[in-house]
Amino acid sequence: MENFTLPVPATPYAGKLSVQIEESIKSFCAISDVPVTFFNLSNEIQWECHKQKKICNYLDVYKYPESPCMQNLASSAKLAAELGEPYVFQCKAGLVKIAISLIIKGQVMGCFIAGPVIMGDLKESVISGIFSLNHTNFDTFPKAILSLKNTKVYKPKEVSHLSTLFWNSILAAISPNEDYSGINSQYEEQRKIGLSLQKYKKENKTMRYPYDLENQLLEKVKSGDSKGSLELLADLMWMISLAEGGDLASIKTKVLSVCTVLMRFIAEKANLTMEDTESYYSDMNVINKATSFQELSILTSNFIDNIAQAIAASSYSGNSQIIRMAVQNVKDNYKNKISLKTVAERLHTNPSYLSTLFKNEMGVTFTGYLNQIRINRSCELLTNTNLNLIDISLQVGYDDQSYYSKVFKKLKGVTPKDYRNGIS
C-alpha cells in the first residue's frame, strides 16, 4: 500500500497532514477491520487501506469509471461534500458504505469511502444479488466469495457507531485540538524539568534560588545590553524552573519580582510618563497570564528586551544633536507617515548617514525604534479603550492591520487580541 498523499501542491503542511490522516485511517481500519478507499476529485482511487478486505476489487463493474457502481460512489461522494458530515448509503452491489468528504480550509480534496460492510445477516439472496449485478471472471470468483464471507457484518445501530468513529478519526487528523496540544506541551516541559532535577539529585547538588544569576541579569539590563540580558535570562529562567520543581505559578512569582525591580529602575532612569508606566505594567499583567513555561519565557524575553533597549536609549549621552532631533521627530510624528527618509529630509541630512548614526548611538535601528514607540502606544489603547484593532493600528501609524499585528506579535510575544484579553 502506498502512502497517503493529499491531492494538493507539495508543502510542509500538506506532508505533515497526509501522515496524520494516514495514521488515523490505519488505526480505524485496524480496530474496525473495515477497508477504506480515498477517491480524488476525478473519482479515481488514489489510496486504499485494508485493500485485501474489499470484495469490490474482485468485481469487474468496480473497475470502470462509467459503470453504475462507480457512478453511485461518485454521487455519494458529492452528497457527502454537500452535507459536510458522514453519509451512509447502500451501493449498487447491495452492500453498505460510509462516505466522508475530505475538506481542508474550505476546499474539497476528495472523499473517503469506508466499506463495504454487511448490515444484518449475510443471506444467500444477498450473495446472488451481488453477483447478478457484478460480473467476475472464473479465476477470481473463489477469491470474491471468500472475501464476501470475510466481510464484516454489523447490526444497523452498530453501523451508526461505525460512522461516528470513522468521522472522528478524520476530524482528529485534520483538526488538532489546541487544548490537548497545550497540555502536551506542558507535559513535555514538566518531563524535561523532572529529568534535570533527577540529574542534579544524582550529582548530589542542592537546588537553591540562583541569586548570583539574577544579579548578573539585572546589571546587564541596567547597562542597556539587550543581547547579553536575553542570554542570561534564558539561563535564569531554567534555573528558577529547577529550583521551583517546574511549578508554573511559583516560577511566575520569581520572574515577576525581577520584572518589578527593572520596572522601577526604568521609571526612575528614563523619567517615564504615566502612560509609559501603565504600558509596562500591562506587559507584566500579560506575563502573569502565561499558561506554559514556553509562553512565559517568550513574554518575559520581550519585556526584558524592551526594558534594556529603553534604558540604552535613555542613557544616550553622545554629542550628536541630529539624533536628539530625530528621536523627538519620531515621538512627535509616529502617528503619521514617517520613515527614515522623511526624517532625514526634515533634518537636511543623508538617509544612509542618519541610519548608521542612529544605530550606533541608540543601539537600535530607526525602524525598530519607531515600531517600539508605535506598539507601546497601541498597548495603552488596547488597555484603556474599546477601539477595534483597525482603528488602533491607524491611530499609531499603521495603514495595514495585518502588518501591525505582525509587528505587535514580534515585539510583545502575543497578538493584539490576546494582549487585550490578557489585560481583561
Secondary structure, 3 states (H helix, E strand, C coil): CCCCCCCCCCCHHHHHHHHHHHHHHHHHHHHHCCCEEEECCCCCEEEEECHHHCHHHHCHHHHCCCCHHHHHHHHHHHHHHHHCCCEEEECCCCCEEEEEEEEECCEEEEEEEEEEEEECCCCHHHHHHHHHHCCCCCCCHHHHHHHHHCCCEECHHHHHHHHHHHHHHHHHHHCCCHHHHHHHHHHHHHHHHHHHHHHHHHCCCCCCCCHHHHHHHHHHHHCCCHHHHHHHHHHHHHHHHHHCCCCHHHHHHHHHHHHHHHHHHHHHHCCCCHHHHHHHHHHHHHHHCCCCHHHHHHHHHHHHHHHHHHHHHHCCCCCCHHHHHHHHHHHHHCCCCCCHHHHHHHCCCCHHHHHHHHHHHHCCCHHHHHHHHHHHHHHHHHHHCCCCHHHHHHHCCCCCHHHHHHHHHHHHCCCHHHHHHHHC
